[in-house]
Amino acid sequence: MSAVDYDVIVLGSGFGGSLLSAILAKSGLAVALIDSARHPRFAIGESSTPLADYTLAMIANEYDLPELLPLTKYGSWKREHAEIGCGLKRGFSYFGHRPETEFGGESQLLVAASSSDESSDTHWLRSDVDAFVFGVAKTHGVTTFEEATYQLHRKPDGWLVDGICDDNAISLQARFAVDATGSAGVVLKSLGIADQTQLLNTNSAAIFAHFANVKPVAECLDDIGVDRQRHPFPCDAAAVHHVLDSGWMWQLRFDDDTVSVGMMFGGRGARPIDTSVDLQVVWQQQIDRFPMLRHQFSVATIVRPKKGLQFAKRVQRLTTTAAGEYWAALPGTAGFIDPLHSTGIAHTLLGVRRLVSILLMAPMNRERQLQQYSDQLINELRLVDELVAGCYAALPSFQLWSAWCMLYFAAVTSMEQADSNTANQSFLRADDVLFREMLIEARAELRLAVADGSAVACDRFEQRLRCLIQPWNVVGLMNAECGGMYSHTAAN
């Protein structure tokens, strides 16, 4: 059979691939979107941020996609798309725990990201959001293929995809292919692009699922008499982080009261997960070590995915090249570091916006831009690696962990509150030479504090870091008087 011609073939129909396809089709290109799975499907990576919301709003306005604008704020989302699952995210909550020790309330950090419920960020129920954006792509003329079994072939002047979809043979060809397949890396593997994951500093494993009947942190604090009056927002309406001795746990609560939960293992004391043992046993052993978590999950049950707990031996990956003459990878395909700091959605949206501007150029003008896209993307992923690896290195000290987190908040808030076009800046100041030099110095100071291990060394590190982040500290981070409760860090 003869192949059907397209301008672009996008492989992978998560929200990034679907959004890119919708924009290109609306801009006049012939686009095919193909996936080996079918919507709705389980996906992790659900925590939005002000930077993500701002970038999505810019995309919706710039490319006339008003149906996406309600998803940029919690209030409008609930009014206009109540059928799409989400959760209220007012900020970031951190609680430090010690094994076999009741939580006493002394190790808390809350950082506001939104000033009200109406303008708040959201947790995305990805199965719903991905399906919605996929529907938007179809509405705007994208030719879609779900549950397709296909092979990708490189041609001298582009790509050929052939296979089976809905029991019918398919054959598609295009000059350009976008890899939005995430860890599958279909285009990357087809081209034999070298991997450089071994150069990353972060090395963490994950066990995760969605649960029902997880007791809210606020109720647990009330049960043990910890005062919540100083909390700048409801602590469960957040990306909740339980900081443990050799890793951390995320909890993202959706409005249906289910919770995305994952336990990350990556601190100095982390032991490899014994994959010969049932995951449920491993999970319960970890939960039982911490009294609050044991209380939270005493009657919890897994609701998503149907096959139960999921395990990733190492979540990190990084390619050496993210784009070439006839192809490009979205950020989540080019690499991934860790769920910490909720960088995934924002980075994907920034990548979509950059790649659209390149693909709407004449083909003869793309080469230099694609190289810049690749270099910038890999540089940004390396920056995320530095910001995350320092937190793991700080464990089991909650004080050092919290201090190192301020580097992320300094980078992101100085971006969010800048007068310039935030979406056109390098992600988290990755191209800011002074910021990168400061990070090197900060990591050296952290090593000294960790090696010493004393309370005096931890205090000294905090004092030094307070000085180092000053040029990017636009919201009063590391203010000793706030006691870890940051209520004035929101851009909106």
C-alpha positions in Angstrom: 0.0 0.0 0.0 1.2 3.5 -0.7 2.1 5.7 2.3 0.0 8.7 3.3 2.0 11.9 3.4 2.3 14.2 6.5 4.4 17.1 7.4 5.1 15.8 10.9 4.6 12.4 12.6 4.4 12.6 16.4 5.0 9.4 18.3 3.4 9.3 21.7 0.1 10.9 22.7 0.7 12.1 26.3 -0.3 15.7 26.9 3.0 17.0 25.4 2.7 15.1 22.1 -1.0 15.8 21.8 -0.6 19.5 22.5 2.3 19.8 20.0 0.2 18.0 17.4 -2.8 20.2 18.0 -0.8 23.4 17.6 0.9 22.3 14.4 -2.3 21.1 12.8 -4.1 24.4 13.7 -1.1 26.2 12.1 -1.7 24.4 8.8 0.6 21.4 8.9 -0.6 17.8 8.2 0.1 15.9 11.4 -0.2 12.2 12.4 -0.2 11.3 16.0 0.4 7.6 16.8 0.5 5.7 20.1 0.8 2.0 21.1 -1.7 2.5 23.9 -5.2 3.9 24.2 -6.7 6.7 26.3 -7.5 6.9 29.1 -4.4 5.3 30.6 -2.5 5.6 33.9 0.4 8.0 34.0 2.6 9.6 36.7 3.8 13.2 36.6 0.8 15.2 37.9 2.0 18.2 39.8 1.7 21.6 38.1 3.5 24.8 39.1 3.0 28.5 38.4 5.6 28.3 35.6 3.7 25.5 34.0 0.4 27.3 34.2 1.9 30.5 32.8 3.4 28.6 29.9 0.2 26.8 29.1 -1.7 30.1 29.2 0.8 31.6 26.8 0.5 28.6 24.4 -3.3 28.8 24.5 -3.4 32.5 23.8 -0.6 32.5 21.2 -2.1 29.6 19.2 -5.8 30.3 19.7 -6.6 27.2 21.9 -9.1 28.8 24.3 -10.3 25.4 25.4 -7.0 24.9 27.3 -7.1 28.2 29.3 -9.4 26.9 32.1 -6.7 24.3 32.9 -4.3 27.0 33.9 -6.0 27.8 37.3 -7.9 25.7 39.8 -10.9 27.9 39.9 -11.6 28.0 36.2 -10.8 24.3 35.8 -13.5 23.4 38.4 -16.1 25.7 36.8 -15.5 24.7 33.2 -14.1 21.2 33.2 -15.3 19.5 36.4 -15.3 16.2 34.5 -11.5 16.3 34.2 -9.9 15.1 37.4 -7.6 17.4 39.3 -6.6 18.5 42.8 -5.9 21.8 44.5 -2.2 22.7 44.8 -1.4 25.8 46.9 2.2 25.0 47.3 4.9 22.6 48.5 4.8 20.9 52.0 7.7 19.1 53.6 7.7 17.0 56.7 10.9 15.4 58.1 10.7 12.0 59.7 13.0 9.7 61.6 12.5 5.9 61.7 10.5 4.6 64.6 10.0 8.1 66.0 6.7 9.9 66.4 6.6 13.1 64.3 6.9 16.0 66.7 6.3 19.0 64.4 9.7 20.5 64.5 10.7 19.5 61.0 8.3 21.3 58.7 8.6 23.5 55.6 5.7 25.0 53.6 6.3 27.2 50.6 3.3 28.9 49.0 3.0 28.8 45.2 -0.5 30.3 44.9 -2.2 33.1 46.8 -5.7 31.7 46.7 -7.7 28.6 45.7 -9.1 30.4 42.7 -5.7 31.2 41.2 -4.1 28.0 42.5 -2.0 25.4 40.6 -3.4 21.9 40.2 -2.5 18.3 40.4 -3.4 16.7 37.1 -5.1 13.4 37.0 -3.1 12.5 33.9 -5.4 9.8 32.6 -8.1 12.5 32.3 -5.9 15.4 31.2 -4.0 13.4 28.6 -7.3 12.1 27.1 -8.7 15.6 27.0 -5.7 17.1 25.2 -5.7 14.1 22.8 -9.3 15.0 22.0 -8.3 18.6 21.4 -5.7 17.4 18.9 -8.4 15.4 17.0 -10.7 18.4 17.0 -8.1 20.5 15.3 -7.5 18.0 12.5 -4.7 15.8 13.7 -5.0 12.2 12.3 -4.8 9.9 15.3 -3.9 6.3 15.8 -4.3 4.5 19.1 -3.3 1.0 20.2 -1.2 0.8 17.1 1.4 -1.8 16.5 4.0 -0.1 14.3 7.6 0.0 13.1 9.6 3.2 12.5 11.9 3.3 9.5 14.5 6.0 8.7 14.4 7.2 5.1 17.0 9.5 3.3 14.6 12.4 3.5 12.4 11.6 6.5 10.5 8.8 8.1 8.1 5.9 7.3 5.8 4.3 9.9 4.0 1.1 9.0 1.9 -1.2 11.1 -1.6 -2.2 12.2 -4.3 -0.1 13.9 -7.8 -1.2 14.6 -7.1 -4.3 12.5 -6.2 -2.1 9.5 -2.8 -1.8 7.9 -1.3 1.7 8.1 1.5 3.4 6.3 2.6 6.9 7.0 5.5 9.0 5.9 6.8 12.5 6.9 9.9 14.6 6.6 10.0 15.2 10.4 9.3 13.0 13.4 8.8 14.0 17.1 9.6 11.5 19.8 7.1 12.0 22.6 7.2 8.4 23.8 9.0 9.1 27.1 11.1 6.3 28.4 10.4 4.2 25.3 12.4 6.6 23.2 11.3 5.1 19.9 13.1 7.6 17.7 16.2 7.8 19.9 16.5 4.0 19.8 15.8 3.8 16.1 18.7 6.2 15.4 21.0 4.6 18.0 21.5 7.8 19.9 24.0 7.3 22.7 22.8 7.5 26.3 24.6 9.4 29.1 22.6 8.5 32.1 25.7 7.2 33.8 27.0 10.8 34.1 24.0 12.0 36.2 24.5 12.5 40.0 21.0 11.5 41.0 20.3 7.8 41.3 16.9 7.0 42.7 14.3 4.2 42.4 10.5 4.5 42.8 7.5 2.5 44.0 4.2 4.2 43.2 0.5 4.0 42.6 -2.8 5.9 43.3 -4.5 5.1 46.7 -7.8 5.7 48.3 -8.4 6.2 52.1 -5.1 7.8 52.8 -5.6 9.9 55.9 -4.7 13.6 55.3 -1.6 14.9 56.9 -3.5 17.6 58.6 -5.6 15.1 60.5 -2.5 13.2 61.5 -1.0 16.4 62.9 -4.1 17.1 64.8 -4.1 13.6 66.2 -0.7 14.1 67.7 -1.3 17.7 68.8 0.9 19.5 66.3 -0.2 23.1 65.9 -1.2 24.0 62.3 -2.1 27.7 62.8 1.0 29.0 61.2 0.6 27.0 58.0 0.2 29.4 55.1 -2.2 27.1 53.3 -3.9 23.7 54.0 -0.9 21.4 54.1 -2.6 18.6 52.1 -3.5 21.1 49.3 0.0 20.8 48.0 2.7 18.6 46.7 3.3 16.9 50.0 6.9 15.6 50.6 7.6 13.2 53.5 11.4 13.5 53.9 12.8 10.2 55.2 16.2 8.9 56.1 17.2 7.5 52.7 14.6 9.0 50.4 11.2 10.7 50.3 7.6 10.2 49.6 5.3 12.3 47.4 1.5 12.7 48.0 -0.7 14.5 45.6 -4.4 14.6 46.6 -7.1 14.8 43.9 -10.6 16.1 44.4 -12.0 12.6 44.4 -9.9 12.0 47.5 -7.6 9.6 45.8 -3.9 10.3 46.2 -1.0 9.8 43.9 1.7 8.4 46.1 5.3 7.4 45.4 8.3 6.4 47.6 11.7 7.4 46.2 14.9 5.7 47.4 18.1 7.5 46.7 19.8 8.8 49.9 23.2 7.7 51.1 21.6 4.9 53.2 19.3 3.6 50.5 19.6 -0.1 49.8 18.7 -1.6 46.5 15.1 -2.9 46.3 15.0 -6.6 46.4 12.9 -7.4 43.3 12.5 -11.0 44.3 10.2 -9.9 47.2 6.6 -8.9 46.5 6.4 -5.1 46.0 3.5 -4.9 48.5 5.8 -6.4 51.2 8.6 -3.9 50.4 6.1 -1.1 50.5 4.6 -2.1 53.8 8.0 -2.6 55.4 8.9 1.0 54.5 5.6 2.4 55.6 5.9 0.6 59.0 9.2 2.3 59.8 7.5 5.8 60.2 4.6 6.2 62.6 2.8 9.0 60.7 3.0 7.0 57.4 1.8 3.9 59.2 -1.1 5.9 60.6 -1.9 7.5 57.2 -2.0 4.2 55.3 -3.6 2.0 57.9 -6.7 1.4 55.7 -5.4 2.7 52.4 -6.1 0.7 49.2 -4.7 0.9 45.7 -7.1 2.2 43.1 -4.9 2.9 40.1 -3.4 1.2 38.1 -5.4 -2.0 38.1 -2.1 -4.1 38.2 -1.2 -2.5 41.5 2.1 -1.0 42.7 4.6 0.0 40.1 8.4 -0.1 40.4 11.1 1.7 38.6 14.6 0.4 39.4 16.2 3.7 38.3 14.1 6.6 37.1 16.9 8.7 35.7 17.8 8.8 32.0 19.5 11.3 29.7 20.3 11.2 26.0 23.3 12.8 24.4 21.3 14.4 21.6 17.7 15.6 21.7 17.2 16.7 18.0 18.6 16.3 14.5 17.9 17.3 10.9 14.6 15.4 10.7 13.7 14.7 14.3 13.4 16.1 17.8 12.5 14.7 21.2 10.3 16.4 23.8 11.9 16.9 27.2 10.3 13.9 28.9 11.8 11.7 26.2 15.2 13.3 26.1 15.6 12.7 29.8 14.2 12.5 33.3 15.7 13.2 36.7 13.3 12.7 39.5 9.8 13.8 40.6 11.3 16.1 43.2 10.5 19.8 42.6 7.7 19.0 40.2 9.6 20.1 37.1 8.1 17.7 34.5 4.9 19.5 33.3 6.6 22.9 33.1 9.6 21.6 31.2 7.4 19.7 28.7 5.3 22.8 28.0 8.4 24.9 27.5 9.8 22.2 25.1 6.5 22.2 23.2 6.5 25.9 22.8 10.1 26.0 21.6 9.7 23.1 19.2 6.5 24.6 17.6 8.4 27.8 16.7 11.1 25.7 15.0 8.7 23.4 13.1 6.7 26.4 11.8 9.9 27.7 10.1 10.9 26.7 6.6 12.8 23.4 6.7 16.0 25.0 5.4 16.1 27.3 8.4 15.8 24.6 11.1 19.2 23.1 11.4 20.8 25.6 13.7 17.6 26.0 15.8 17.3 22.3 16.3 20.9 22.1 17.5 20.2 24.9 20.0 17.1 23.2 21.1 19.0 20.0 21.8 21.9 21.7 23.6 19.6 23.8 25.8 17.4 20.9 26.7 20.2 18.7 27.8 21.8 21.6 29.7 18.5 22.1 31.6 18.2 18.5 32.5 21.7 18.6 33.9 20.7 21.6 36.0 17.7 19.7 37.4 20.1 16.9 38.2 22.2 19.2 40.3 19.2 20.7 42.1 17.8 17.2 42.9 21.1 15.4 43.7 21.9 17.9 46.5 18.7 17.0 48.3 19.5 13.3 48.3 23.1 14.1 49.4 21.7 16.1 52.4 19.8 13.1 53.8 19.0 12.2 56.5 19.3 15.9 57.7 16.0 17.7 57.2 17.7 21.0 57.9 20.2 20.4 55.1 17.5 19.1 52.7 15.3 22.1 53.3 18.2 24.5 52.8 19.2 22.9 49.5 15.6 23.1 48.3 15.9 26.9 48.5 18.2 26.7 45.4 15.2 25.4 43.4 12.9 28.0 44.8 15.4 30.8 44.2 15.7 29.7 40.5 12.0 29.2 39.9 10.6 32.2 41.7 13.2 34.5 40.1 11.9 33.2 36.7 8.2 33.5 37.7 8.5 37.1 38.9 10.7 38.4 36.1 9.4 41.1 33.9 10.6 39.4 30.7 9.0 36.6 28.8 9.3 33.7 31.3 8.5 31.0 28.7 11.5 32.1 26.6 14.0 31.9 29.5 16.2 28.9 30.0 14.5 26.5 32.4 15.4 27.2 36.1 18.3 29.5 35.0 20.2 26.7 33.4 22.0 29.2 31.1 22.8 31.7 33.9 26.5 31.3 34.3 26.6 33.0 37.7 23.8 30.7 39.0 25.7 27.6 37.8 28.9 28.8 39.4 27.0 29.5 42.6 25.6 25.9 42.5 29.2 24.5 42.3 30.2 26.5 45.4 27.0 25.5 47.2 27.6 21.8 46.6 31.1 22.1 47.9 29.8 23.7 51.1 27.1 21.0 51.4 29.8 18.3 51.2 31.6 19.9 54.1 28.4 20.1 56.2 27.5 16.5 55.5 31.0 15.3 56.3 31.0 17.2 59.6 27.4 16.3 60.5 27.2 18.6 63.5 24.4 21.1 64.2 27.0 23.8 64.0 28.0 22.7 60.5 24.4 22.6 59.4 23.8 26.2 60.7 27.0 27.3 59.0 25.8 25.9 55.7 22.5 27.6 56.0 24.2 31.0 56.7 26.5 30.5 53.7 23.7 29.5 51.4 21.6 32.5 52.5 24.4 34.7 51.1 25.0 32.6 47.9 21.4 32.8 46.7 20.9 36.5 47.4 21.1 37.6 43.7 18.1 35.3 42.9 16.3 35.6 46.2 13.3 37.8 45.2 10.8 36.4 47.7 12.6 36.3 51.0 13.8 32.8 51.1 15.8 31.5 54.1 14.3 34.1 56.4 14.9 32.7 59.8 12.0 34.7 61.3 9.4 32.8 59.1 10.2 29.5 60.8 9.9 27.5 57.5 6.5 28.9 56.7 6.7 30.9 53.4 3.4 32.6 52.7 4.6 35.4 50.3 6.4 33.4 47.6 3.5 33.2 45.2 3.7 35.1 41.9 -0.1 35.5 41.7 
